[in-house]
Amino acid sequence: MSYLVLARKYRPQSFEDLVGQEHVSRTLANAISSGRVHHAFLFTGARGVGKTSAARIFAKALNCEEGMSPQPCQKCPSCLEITAGQGLDVYEIDGASNTGVDDIRELRDTIRYLPSRSRFKIFIIDEVHMLSINAFNALLKTLEEPPSHAKFIFATTEPHKIPLTILSRCQRFDFRKIALPALIGRLREIARTEEVEISDRSLALVARRGEGSMRDALSTFDQVLAFCGEKVADDEVQGLLGMVDRRLLLEVAEGIVRRDSRRVLDGLRRVDELGHSFRKFCQELVEVFRGLVLVKALEDPGELLEATADELGQLRQLAAEVSLEDLQRAVTLLVKTEAELAGSSFPRLALEMALLRLTHLPPGKEVAVLLRQIEDLGRRLSASASVSSAAPAVQEPEVPVRPEAPQEPGPMLTTETAAAYDVSPPAGQGASVVSDRWPELVRHVRKESPRIGSMLEHGCLVGFDLPRLEVGFAAGSFHLEQMKDAETLQVFQSLAEGFYRQPVKPAILAVDGRSSDGVPPSLAEERRSRETGRKQQLEQEARSHPAVRAAREVLGGEIIEITPIDKEDSREP
């Protein structure tokens, strides 16, 4: 005798046998009991959740020879034929193979005739979304006004592909994915019937591989029994299915929560040694942290969390050690890492860096705590504002005025420069400088000739005895060489004569730039000194401000940078 796979051997034969679809079973049973049976039904849901099985059970309930009942007898010829898939008046049609309009026309011809021996002719069309548009159109009239002896049951995994004209003529039942505990319970019953020794942990691995599908879970169980025999070891199941050990996942998650980098990296090394896919491991780690989030946020996750009782206890214990904000950040980073692993040339390195980042993330603060701190800060700022309004205003820093040069011998001039311009300090004059109008002269020149004006800002007035005007620049500087240019000097002379309204004979001198030698600072140097002093004073005032001190004390912050919002025009000399 040929072997009958578990998915067929333990196929549900009554509404009570449908696992995880109690809402469908109850509705159909009540409809039969009350005699309110519609002529067209649409069963939708994922693969392997019981759509076709429910259609057969419904057919048996309608055609049972002992009468219409939500509990068919399972013994009469009609029930036995439908169970074996050989019912004369139950037509199971594969929508993927019979997609054309001719197939539907043949079906319409068959509908007209009365059933040969049963109460109803029942047409079960699986994967009905595969029918063509013309086939659906050919079915419309029959589906709207079928003969009293005909019932239609459509099954599909993609209801969005079915025309609305068909959907509106059917009663729709949405089959849910089967919860993990229900899958494990059904697998345990089958293992007991088959006299197989298997642990709950292995059953959980098999059920998880089913992903909510009873047929997939039973197919996986068949594979496990073929490999392990009647005694199933946990390690063999894990190796066969290629799934990551839940203990290893929880150990890595525990290392992340407790910020133990060594433990996390050791766990990742074991994943590599066992030959698991790093992307698959990351996906399952995301599921673990999702479970931690649900346990942390909800008192009873219920069906939202697919976990055994032991795993749920471990998740609750681990979730108690970490905040919800930290768990949410971990989920976000892991999801991003999983997407990056798909195209990464160094998956282990990428995953190691992500997990190390998780172990070193600073703990987050709850929003409620931050709000309380901000409210406390607001109260302190209000108190500081009232105190500041009563205090005298802070005086603005005085702008340093460039003093007049002392009446001492002037700056040292190079022999080369003096010879080139045939200038020398007048006898008895020294470096007596009338500097009160020098900034005005520079401003006047800059307005007429910005290039020459910007160079004069880097020079200093070392001699002023009209018509002689001596301007010094640092020896070897760019500005000195530019001002020595005959054309530039001529333009400067013309502008200076226009400013002083008398003849002016400018002289460009080279100075060593040391203030100890009596050389006054240039306008650019004065501006830099003034800005430096102002910046220091602003920083001191900002750091000592009551509002800033309160913010640092309450929020534990640090001052990174201080930027003045009323910065003066740096171009003004």
Stockholm file with secondary structure:
# STOCKHOLM 1.0

chainA/1-573         MSYLVLARKYRPQSFEDLVGQEHVSRTLANAISSGRVHHAFLFTGARGVGKTSAARIFAKALNCEEGMSPQPCQKCPSCLEITAGQGLDVYEIDGASNTGVDDIRELRDTIRYLPSRSRFKIFIIDEVHMLSINAFNALLKTLEEPPSHAKFIFATTEPHKIPLTILSRCQRFDFRKIALPALIGRLREIARTEEVEISDRSLALVARRGEGSMRDALSTFDQVLAFCGEKVADDEVQGLLGMVDRRLLLEVAEGIVRRDSRRVLDGLRRVDELGHSFRKFCQELVEVFRGLVLVKALEDPGELLEATADELGQLRQLAAEVSLEDLQRAVTLLVKTEAELAGSSFPRLALEMALLRLTHLPPGKEVAVLLRQIEDLGRRLSASASVSSAAPAVQEPEVPVRPEAPQEPGPMLTTETAAAYDVSPPAGQGASVVSDRWPELVRHVRKESPRIGSMLEHGCLVGFDLPRLEVGFAAGSFHLEQMKDAETLQVFQSLAEGFYRQPVKPAILAVDGRSSDGVPPSLAEERRSRETGRKQQLEQEARSHPAVRAAREVLGGEIIEITPIDKEDSREP
#=GR chainA/1-573 SS CCCCCHHHHTCCCSGGGCSSCHHHHHHHHHHHHHTCCCSEEEEECSTTSSHHHHHHHHHHHHHCTTCSCSSCCSCSHHHHHHHTTCCTTEEEEETTTCCSHHHHHHHHHHHTSCCSSSSCEEEEEETGGGSCHHHHHHHHHHHHSCCTTEEEEEEESCGGGSCHHHHTTSEEEECCCCCHHHHHHHHHHHHHHTTCBCCHHHHHHHHHHHTTCHHHHHHHHHHHHHHHTTBCCHHHHHHHHTCCCHHHHHHHHHHHHTTCHHHHHHHHHHHHHTTCCHHHHHHHHHHHHHHHHHHHHCSCCGGGSCCCHHHHHHHHHHHTTSCHHHHHHHHHHHHHHHHHHTTCSCHHHHHHHHHHHHHHCCCCCCHHHHHHHHHHHHHHHHHHHHHHHHSCCCCCCCCCCCCCCCSSCCCCCCHHHHHHHTCCCCTTTTTCCCCTTHHHHHHHHHHHCHHHHHHHTTCEEEEEETTEEEEEEETTCHHHHHHTSHHHHHHHHHHHHHHHTSCCEEEEEEECCCGGGTCCCCHHHHHHHHHHHHHHHHHHHHHHCHHHHHHHHHHCCCCCCCCCSSCCCTTCC
#=GC SS_cons         CCCCCHHHHTCCCSGGGCSSCHHHHHHHHHHHHHTCCCSEEEEECSTTSSHHHHHHHHHHHHHCTTCSCSSCCSCSHHHHHHHTTCCTTEEEEETTTCCSHHHHHHHHHHHTSCCSSSSCEEEEEETGGGSCHHHHHHHHHHHHSCCTTEEEEEEESCGGGSCHHHHTTSEEEECCCCCHHHHHHHHHHHHHHTTCBCCHHHHHHHHHHHTTCHHHHHHHHHHHHHHHTTBCCHHHHHHHHTCCCHHHHHHHHHHHHTTCHHHHHHHHHHHHHTTCCHHHHHHHHHHHHHHHHHHHHCSCCGGGSCCCHHHHHHHHHHHTTSCHHHHHHHHHHHHHHHHHHTTCSCHHHHHHHHHHHHHHCCCCCCHHHHHHHHHHHHHHHHHHHHHHHHSCCCCCCCCCCCCCCCSSCCCCCCHHHHHHHTCCCCTTTTTCCCCTTHHHHHHHHHHHCHHHHHHHTTCEEEEEETTEEEEEEETTCHHHHHHTSHHHHHHHHHHHHHHHTSCCEEEEEEECCCGGGTCCCCHHHHHHHHHHHHHHHHHHHHHHCHHHHHHHHHHCCCCCCCCCSSCCCTTCC
//
